[in-house]
Amino acid sequence: MKSLEELNKLREEIRSKEAEAAESNVKITIAMGTCGIAAGARDVSDAILDELEARGLDDVTVTYTGCIGLCQQEPLVKVKAAEQPVVLYGNLNAESARKVVAQHIVNNQVVSEWSINNK
């Protein structure tokens, strides 16, 4: 940051993104700590983004976080759909991430095969 103007612009961009996320029906959070990245979180992220785009799902917000603390379950993805419990998926790869989008995001069916907290 070189000026107060740049800081204010950044703050408005963040607020705008937060407002958009609040309006989304579904929020996907992908763990991108070093353990997640080493386990393939970038491939999982790319697959989720590709699948959302291919299906025209623009009301889904994708965010990223650091380590969740379940390194043995990486890559981890948390899905929060409106009025449904949060589901944490683990041990995902690109193919299973696409199935999560198809079954959970599109059809509202938890994919128990990869669900950690909703079996």
Phi and psi in degrees as a GROMACS rama.xvg file:
@    title "Ramachandran Plot"
@    xaxis  label "Phi"
@    yaxis  label "Psi"
@TYPE xy
-112.189  -12.3333  LYS-2
-153.207  163.29  SER-3
-64.4307  -32.4167  LEU-4
-62.1717  -42.815  GLU-5
-63.6315  -41.9576  GLU-6
-62.5013  -44.5279  LEU-7
-64.2796  -38.3494  ASN-8
-63.4428  -44.5627  LYS-9
-62.3496  -42.3753  LEU-10
-61.0875  -41.9663  ARG-11
-67.0345  -37.902  GLU-12
-62.6018  -43.9211  GLU-13
-64.511  -44.6888  ILE-14
-61.1468  -39.6762  ARG-15
-63.884  -43.9568  SER-16
-65.104  -39.2577  LYS-17
-64.0658  -39.3452  GLU-18
-64.8166  -41.8195  ALA-19
-62.5778  -42.3664  GLU-20
-64.1571  -37.9599  ALA-21
-64.9275  -29.0282  ALA-22
-83.4656  -15.5965  GLU-23
-68.6716  145.4  SER-24
-77.7123  -28.4903  ASN-25
-133.261  137.591  VAL-26
-124.305  126.723  LYS-27
-111.581  127.915  ILE-28
-117.5  124.815  THR-29
-108.282  125.991  ILE-30
-75.5034  121.674  ALA-31
-124.315  37.7557  MET-32
-70.6254  173.643  GLY-33
-60.1041  -36.0434  THR-34
-66.8657  -39.3983  CYS-35
-65.9816  -44.3792  GLY-36
-61.9422  -43.333  ILE-37
-63.4875  -29.3659  ALA-38
-87.0818  -6.43865  ALA-39
114.943  19.5633  GLY-40
-61.7912  -31.0536  ALA-41
-65.31  -41.2932  ARG-42
-64.1025  -40.2955  ASP-43
-62.9947  -45.6545  VAL-44
-60.2441  -47.2369  SER-45
-59.4574  -42.421  ASP-46
-65.059  -42.2332  ALA-47
-63.9031  -47.7936  ILE-48
-61.528  -42.3235  LEU-49
-62.3071  -44.5058  ASP-50
-66.5084  -41.3566  GLU-51
-62.1264  -42.7032  LEU-52
-66.6256  -43.8428  GLU-53
-62.1378  -32.3527  ALA-54
-92.1622  -2.03522  ARG-55
68.3893  30.7548  GLY-56
-89.7135  86.704  LEU-57
-95.3513  0.953307  ASP-58
-97.7048  16.3394  ASP-59
-106.661  129.581  VAL-60
-100.287  130.044  THR-61
-111.227  124.28  VAL-62
-126.559  170.626  THR-63
-128.632  150.537  TYR-64
-139.033  171.609  THR-65
-82.9981  -153.164  GLY-66
-63.5374  134.246  CYS-67
-92.5823  -19.9601  ILE-68
104.265  3.91018  GLY-69
-112.836  59.3063  LEU-70
-55.2566  -34.2162  CYS-71
-70.0363  -13.133  GLN-72
-103.72  2.64392  GLN-73
-65.2591  152.181  GLU-74
-70.5551  141.228  PRO-75
-111.498  140.623  LEU-76
-137.967  129.652  VAL-77
-105.739  133.143  LYS-78
-119.943  124.104  VAL-79
-120.652  107.455  LYS-80
-102.055  148.957  ALA-81
-51.9694  131.467  ALA-82
58.6108  26.8371  GLU-83
-129.763  154.309  GLN-84
-64.6503  152.688  PRO-85
-69.4377  136.384  VAL-86
-118.787  130.355  VAL-87
-106.282  122.263  LEU-88
-104.211  142.813  TYR-89
-134.612  166.492  GLY-90
56.3029  40.7428  ASN-91
-85.1695  158.169  LEU-92
-133.705  -176.891  ASN-93
-59.4145  -43.2474  ALA-94
-65.5458  -47.0581  GLU-95
-67.7378  -32.3281  SER-96
-63.976  -39.5216  ALA-97
-64.145  -37.6972  ARG-98
-66.7401  -36.0066  LYS-99
-61.8913  -43.4622  VAL-100
-61.8987  -48.2269  VAL-101
-63.6771  -45.2639  ALA-102
-87.3876  -45.6819  GLN-103
-83.2901  -51.3015  HIS-104
-71.6926  -45.5254  ILE-105
-81.544  -44.6728  VAL-106
-107.046  4.67579  ASN-107
56.4816  36.2993  ASN-108
-120.174  118.652  GLN-109
-63.5589  136.787  VAL-110
-92.1646  92.4622  VAL-111
-63.6034  -24.2053  SER-112
-57.0159  -34.8954  GLU-113
-115.279  0.00739165  TRP-114
-73.7667  131.956  SER-115
-91.4439  -38.3248  ILE-116
-111.517  8.42848  ASN-117
-140.089  62.5094  ASN-118
